[in-house]
Amino acid sequence: MHTLKIKAHIDSSHRIEIQLPIDTPEGDADVIVMIPSPYSSKEKGLRSFFDNLDRHPAQRLYSKEEIDAYLAEERASWD
């Protein structure tokens, strides 16, 4: 199956009209409509992530040595 990505505008009647390239064959096709969400931008996602971190501070901070020891133990368990 061949995929085409075409920008479209949804009008006030909630309709989309698209013009496919001339070499598009006749026949059945699956149509997928992806509408951007106001919450889908990376910036808002990151902002939300960091805000959530601020609301839920870490229960305990680990030293570099503790983290290294944990990672070494985890890697050793892979064998």
Number of C-alpha atoms within 10 A of each C-alpha: 4 5 8 9 7 9 6 12 10 10 9 7 6 7 9 11 9 9 7 11 9 6 6 9 9 6 5 6 10 6 8 7 7 6 7 8 7 7 10 9 11 9 10 12 12 11 12 13 11 12 11 11 11 10 8 9 9 9 6 6 8 10 9 9 9 11 11 12 12 12 12 11 11 11 10 9 8 6 5
